[in-house]
């Protein structure tokens, strides 16, 4: 099975590629972000040459100026009858967050940011053909580069103060878990599964943004006394956010993907602990 991975150098792309590394059912054509526009316009993305295309590019690049050109090229690609099966990774950011319950696949995206609107445009193009799949994810984290978790730990190490004012509630989801889910869907489609359209996947257990910060600091405090000090000084901020009324719920219902593909949600906490240990270079026990 030959798969083209658009955005192979993003955190999500690297996680997908790493997860598939020991799976010899797959032959990869990796396309880093700087080459995506050329590759989407080329003849390589054809059923004669590949079986599936994974878009790990959009979530990282939707705000870039040249993303408009990607949307144009994507439109042309998807309009071809020989277009391979296309899998777009999108996110909960397409929803405004005013719903009191988790978002279903049948809920209409309503976010207003430029980033969300561009993701919504890409989604609509992919969904014009019923053969393709859009997989929306939760709050992604990887522990790498400019990732939220790595940034928080680096601020703690540097002795900088942490200030968070976001009252959102959502489901943190490691990129490695998204890779696991996508692998299962792509494989099942390749071997005959026919379910398509929009799917949601995020890890189990909703948490507030402040709660996620506390979870990071609680784990980090096992290895760094500075993290314990920051955690102790966060009480007033946490109490103020708990009293907030303008709370955005950015969580997704994952019943459909379980019903169609048998994919169960996992907890994000074990992965978070492992990533923080890696950042502090603590050997696994």
C-alpha positions as CSV (number, residue, x, y, z in Angstrom):
1,X,0.0,0.0,0.0
2,X,1.6,3.2,-1.2
3,X,0.7,6.3,0.9
4,X,1.6,9.9,0.3
5,X,2.1,11.9,3.5
6,X,1.7,15.7,3.1
7,X,3.4,17.6,5.8
8,X,5.8,14.8,6.8
9,X,8.0,17.3,8.8
10,X,5.2,18.5,11.1
11,X,4.9,17.1,14.6
12,X,1.8,15.2,13.4
13,X,3.5,14.0,10.3
14,X,6.5,12.7,12.1
15,X,4.3,10.9,14.6
16,X,2.4,9.2,11.8
17,X,5.5,8.2,10.0
18,X,7.1,6.9,13.2
19,X,4.0,4.9,14.2
20,X,4.0,3.2,10.7
21,X,7.8,2.6,10.8
22,X,7.5,-1.1,11.6
23,X,4.4,-1.8,9.5
24,X,5.6,-3.3,6.3
25,X,2.1,-3.0,4.7
26,X,3.0,0.6,3.9
27,X,5.3,2.2,1.4
28,X,5.8,5.9,2.0
29,X,6.2,9.0,-0.1
30,X,7.1,11.7,2.4
31,X,6.4,15.3,1.4
32,X,7.7,18.1,3.7
33,X,5.7,21.3,4.0
34,X,7.9,23.3,1.6
35,X,7.2,20.7,-1.2
36,X,3.5,20.2,-0.7
37,X,2.2,22.7,-3.3
38,X,4.3,21.1,-6.0
39,X,3.4,17.6,-5.1
40,X,-0.3,18.2,-4.9
41,X,-0.2,19.6,-8.4
42,X,1.9,16.6,-9.8
43,X,0.8,13.4,-11.5
44,X,2.1,11.3,-8.5
45,X,-1.1,11.8,-6.7
46,X,-3.1,9.4,-8.8
47,X,-4.5,6.0,-8.2
48,X,-2.0,4.6,-10.6
49,X,0.9,5.6,-8.3
50,X,-0.5,5.6,-4.8
51,X,-3.4,4.3,-2.8
52,X,-4.0,7.0,-0.2
53,X,-3.0,10.6,0.6
54,X,-2.8,11.8,4.2
55,X,-3.0,15.6,4.8
56,X,-1.0,16.4,8.0
57,X,-0.1,19.7,6.4
58,X,-3.3,21.7,6.9
59,X,-3.3,21.8,10.7
60,X,0.1,23.3,10.7
61,X,-0.1,25.5,7.6
62,X,-3.6,26.8,7.3
63,X,-2.6,30.3,8.4
64,X,0.2,30.7,5.9
65,X,-0.2,33.0,3.0
66,X,0.3,30.3,0.4
67,X,-2.4,28.0,1.9
68,X,-4.9,29.6,-0.6
69,X,-2.8,28.1,-3.4
70,X,-2.9,24.7,-1.6
71,X,-6.7,25.0,-1.5
72,X,-6.8,25.6,-5.3
73,X,-4.5,22.7,-6.0
74,X,-6.5,20.5,-3.6
75,X,-9.7,21.4,-5.5
76,X,-8.2,20.2,-8.7
77,X,-6.8,17.1,-7.2
78,X,-10.1,16.0,-5.6
79,X,-12.1,16.7,-8.8
80,X,-10.1,14.0,-10.7
81,X,-11.9,10.7,-10.9
82,X,-8.4,9.0,-10.4
83,X,-7.8,10.8,-7.1
84,X,-6.6,8.3,-4.4
85,X,-8.5,8.0,-1.1
86,X,-7.9,11.2,0.8
87,X,-7.6,11.6,4.6
88,X,-7.6,15.1,6.0
89,X,-6.6,15.8,9.6
90,X,-8.6,18.7,11.0
91,X,-9.4,19.9,14.5
92,X,-11.9,20.9,17.1
93,X,-10.9,24.5,16.2
94,X,-13.6,24.6,13.5
95,X,-16.2,24.9,16.3
96,X,-16.8,28.1,18.3
97,X,-17.1,26.2,21.6
98,X,-20.6,27.5,22.7
99,X,-22.2,24.1,22.8
100,X,-22.7,22.7,26.3
101,X,-22.0,19.1,25.2
102,X,-19.3,17.5,23.1
103,X,-19.5,18.2,19.4
104,X,-20.9,15.5,17.1
105,X,-19.9,15.0,13.4
106,X,-23.3,16.3,12.4
107,X,-22.8,19.6,14.1
108,X,-22.1,22.5,11.7
109,X,-18.7,24.1,12.1
110,X,-19.2,27.7,13.2
111,X,-15.8,29.1,14.3
112,X,-14.9,32.6,13.0
113,X,-11.1,32.7,13.1
114,X,-9.1,32.8,9.9
115,X,-7.5,29.5,10.8
116,X,-10.8,27.8,11.4
117,X,-12.4,29.2,8.2
118,X,-9.5,27.9,6.1
119,X,-9.8,24.4,7.7
120,X,-13.5,24.5,7.1
121,X,-12.8,25.4,3.4
122,X,-10.5,22.4,3.1
123,X,-12.9,20.1,4.8
124,X,-15.7,21.1,2.5
125,X,-13.5,20.4,-0.6
126,X,-12.6,16.9,0.8
127,X,-16.2,16.1,1.6
128,X,-17.5,16.9,-1.9
129,X,-16.6,13.3,-2.7
130,X,-18.1,10.7,-0.5
131,X,-15.0,8.4,-0.8
132,X,-12.8,10.6,1.4
133,X,-12.5,11.1,5.2
134,X,-12.0,14.1,7.5
135,X,-10.7,13.2,10.9
136,X,-11.1,16.0,13.5
137,X,-8.9,15.9,16.6
138,X,-8.7,17.5,20.0
139,X,-6.0,19.6,21.6
140,X,-2.8,18.1,20.1
141,X,0.5,17.9,21.9
142,X,3.8,16.2,21.1
143,X,6.3,17.5,23.6
144,X,8.5,18.7,20.8
145,X,9.8,22.1,19.5
146,X,7.3,24.9,20.1
147,X,4.7,22.5,21.6
148,X,2.7,23.8,24.5
149,X,4.1,21.3,26.9
150,X,7.7,21.9,25.9
151,X,7.2,25.6,26.1
152,X,5.6,25.4,29.6
153,X,8.6,23.2,30.8
154,X,11.1,25.6,29.3
155,X,9.5,28.6,31.0
156,X,9.6,26.7,34.3
157,X,13.3,25.8,33.8
158,X,14.1,29.5,33.0
159,X,12.3,30.6,36.2
160,X,9.8,32.7,34.1
161,X,6.3,33.4,35.5
162,X,3.3,31.6,33.9
163,X,0.1,33.4,33.2
164,X,-2.9,31.7,31.7
165,X,-6.3,33.3,31.1
166,X,-8.0,30.7,28.9
167,X,-11.2,29.2,30.3
168,X,-11.7,26.5,27.5
169,X,-12.5,22.9,28.3
170,X,-11.3,20.2,26.0
171,X,-9.6,16.9,25.5
172,X,-5.8,16.9,25.2
173,X,-4.6,14.3,22.6
174,X,-1.1,13.2,21.8
175,X,-0.1,13.1,18.2
176,X,1.0,9.5,18.7
177,X,-2.6,8.6,19.5
178,X,-3.9,10.3,16.4
179,X,-1.3,8.3,14.4
180,X,-2.7,5.1,15.9
181,X,-6.2,6.0,15.0
182,X,-5.4,7.0,11.5
183,X,-3.4,3.9,10.9
184,X,-6.4,1.8,11.9
185,X,-8.8,3.7,9.6
186,X,-6.5,3.7,6.6
187,X,-5.9,0.0,6.9
188,X,-9.5,-0.9,7.3
189,X,-10.4,1.2,4.3
190,X,-7.7,-0.5,2.3
191,X,-9.0,-3.9,3.2
192,X,-12.6,-3.2,2.4
193,X,-14.3,-0.9,5.0
194,X,-16.7,1.5,3.3
195,X,-17.5,4.0,6.0
196,X,-16.5,7.6,5.0
197,X,-17.2,11.2,5.8
198,X,-16.4,13.1,9.0
199,X,-15.1,11.4,12.2
200,X,-14.0,12.8,15.5
201,X,-11.3,11.5,17.7
202,X,-9.8,12.8,20.9
203,X,-8.6,11.2,24.1
204,X,-10.9,10.5,27.0
205,X,-11.3,12.9,30.0
206,X,-12.2,16.5,29.5
207,X,-10.1,19.0,31.3
208,X,-9.9,22.8,31.5
209,X,-6.9,24.6,30.0
210,X,-5.8,25.6,33.5
211,X,-6.2,22.0,34.6
212,X,-3.9,20.9,31.8
213,X,-1.3,23.4,33.0
214,X,-1.6,22.0,36.5
215,X,-1.2,18.4,35.2
216,X,2.0,19.4,33.4
217,X,3.4,21.2,36.4
218,X,2.4,18.4,38.8
219,X,4.3,15.8,36.8
220,X,7.2,18.2,36.2
221,X,7.4,18.9,40.0
222,X,8.6,15.3,40.5
223,X,11.8,16.3,38.7
224,X,12.1,20.0,39.1
225,X,11.6,22.0,42.3
226,X,10.9,25.1,40.3
227,X,7.7,23.5,38.9
228,X,6.5,22.9,42.4
229,X,7.0,26.5,43.2
230,X,5.1,27.7,40.1
231,X,2.3,25.2,40.9
232,X,1.9,26.6,44.5
233,X,1.7,30.1,43.1
234,X,-1.1,29.3,40.6
235,X,-3.9,29.0,43.2
236,X,-5.3,32.5,42.8
237,X,-5.4,32.3,39.0
238,X,-6.9,28.8,39.1
239,X,-9.7,30.0,41.5
240,X,-10.5,33.0,39.3
241,X,-10.8,30.8,36.2
242,X,-13.0,28.3,38.0
243,X,-15.4,31.2,38.7
244,X,-15.5,32.2,35.0
245,X,-18.8,32.0,33.2
246,X,-17.6,32.4,29.6
247,X,-16.3,28.9,29.2
248,X,-15.7,27.4,25.7
249,X,-16.2,23.6,25.4
250,X,-13.8,22.3,22.8
251,X,-14.4,18.6,23.1
252,X,-15.5,16.0,20.6
253,X,-17.9,13.0,20.8
254,X,-16.1,9.9,19.5
255,X,-19.0,7.4,19.4
256,X,-19.1,7.3,15.6
257,X,-15.5,6.2,15.1
258,X,-16.0,3.5,17.7
259,X,-19.2,2.3,16.0
260,X,-17.8,2.3,12.5
261,X,-14.2,1.3,13.1
262,X,-14.0,-0.1,16.6
263,X,-11.6,2.6,17.8
264,X,-11.6,3.2,21.5
265,X,-10.5,6.4,23.3
266,X,-7.4,6.3,25.4
267,X,-6.2,8.5,28.3
268,X,-3.8,11.3,27.5
269,X,-2.2,11.2,31.0
270,X,0.3,8.3,30.5
271,X,1.6,9.9,27.4
272,X,1.9,13.3,29.1
273,X,4.0,11.7,31.9
274,X,6.3,10.0,29.4
275,X,6.9,13.1,27.4
276,X,7.7,15.2,30.4
277,X,10.1,12.5,31.6
278,X,11.8,12.6,28.2
279,X,12.1,16.4,28.4
280,X,13.8,16.0,31.7
281,X,15.7,13.0,30.3
282,X,14.6,10.7,33.1
283,X,15.2,7.1,32.3
284,X,12.1,4.9,31.9
285,X,11.6,2.5,34.8
